[in-house]
Amino acid sequence: MSIDAEMPVFLRVLSDGSIKRFVPEIAPASNDSSAGYFSKDVVIDTSKPITARIFIPNAPATSSARLPVLAYFHGGGFCIGSTTWLGYHHFLGDLCLVAQCIVFSVDYRLAPENRLPVAYEDCYASLEWLSRSNGTDPWLKRSDLSRLFLSGDSAGANIAHHVVIRALQDATCPMSIAGLMSIHPYFGSKRRTEKELADEGGKNVGSNDLFWRLSIPEGSDRDYPGCNFEMARMSADEWRRFPPVVVHVAELDFLKERGMMYAEFLKGRVKEVELVEAKGEQHVYHVFHPKSEATSLLHKQMSHFMKRF
């Protein structure tokens, strides 16, 4: 069996269409309170399947304080990744503690078996489940869905953007979104940027090309709206109702350029847009180094953003 496409360490696509994913260390959900928080896994839809991991900070049994909710979508070029990865588990668990919020992290279906827009549909469906379960799941009874925030890194930031659009355009949407925290967002277009042209044939462009080839609908190009944010079909009124956004970029990230373009595109359309740069850091450093000083700073920045609304 020959190899059709490969992302070393993470993904291999064989000539018969089968996929082999190389999974890094996994963290189980835990009721151990020593870290300052609890976590558990829930099933959103058994038929697809879609699952999620919920993180909630420790609180006295008598506490009735309502907590904001952060829905988080992991990265991985739409083709790899999971909230159960050790790096995500530690990052999100610590975030729920610092921000004193409930984190709801979704495991959506992956491409190429499930190409876009499946990830968008799965993540939107997870928010509908969250709304339905708000009063029934014992972990969610303290949730305050009037303070619902979306976040994600890389492809997850792309997903968060499109879930916001879906929520704005769905007249039956049962929830409003207070803010969007976009971390190292993953977008593209048919037209290469200057940085991409300079890296033509290199590792970074090659990785991007592979993930987009495997994730966008067959027959589409990279001006597909899921890839190119400029192609979104949004009215001026819908853009005005878009929630406040903070876009996080990393100084040494190849995707920094696209992230800055995304923030610039939103300015003038969205009522509030902020751009924050992590100096000296690489793409999704918070996943690879969840206990670093830079990640601790990111936690504080995200907590500060949420407390503003």
Secondary structure as GFF3:
##gff-version 3
##sequence-region A 1 309
A	DSSP	beta_strand	3	7	.	.	.	ID=ss1
A	DSSP	beta_strand	11	14	.	.	.	ID=ss2
A	DSSP	beta_strand	19	21	.	.	.	ID=ss3
A	DSSP	three_ten_helix	33	35	.	.	.	ID=ss4
A	DSSP	beta_strand	37	45	.	.	.	ID=ss5
A	DSSP	beta_strand	50	57	.	.	.	ID=ss6
A	DSSP	beta_strand	67	73	.	.	.	ID=ss7
A	DSSP	alpha_helix	86	99	.	.	.	ID=ss8
A	DSSP	beta_strand	102	107	.	.	.	ID=ss9
A	DSSP	alpha_helix	118	133	.	.	.	ID=ss10
A	DSSP	beta_strand	143	153	.	.	.	ID=ss11
A	DSSP	alpha_helix	155	169	.	.	.	ID=ss12
A	DSSP	beta_strand	179	183	.	.	.	ID=ss13
A	DSSP	alpha_helix	194	198	.	.	.	ID=ss14
A	DSSP	alpha_helix	203	215	.	.	.	ID=ss15
A	DSSP	three_ten_helix	229	231	.	.	.	ID=ss16
A	DSSP	alpha_helix	236	240	.	.	.	ID=ss17
A	DSSP	beta_strand	245	250	.	.	.	ID=ss18
A	DSSP	alpha_helix	256	266	.	.	.	ID=ss19
A	DSSP	beta_strand	273	278	.	.	.	ID=ss20
A	DSSP	alpha_helix	285	288	.	.	.	ID=ss21
A	DSSP	alpha_helix	293	307	.	.	.	ID=ss22
###
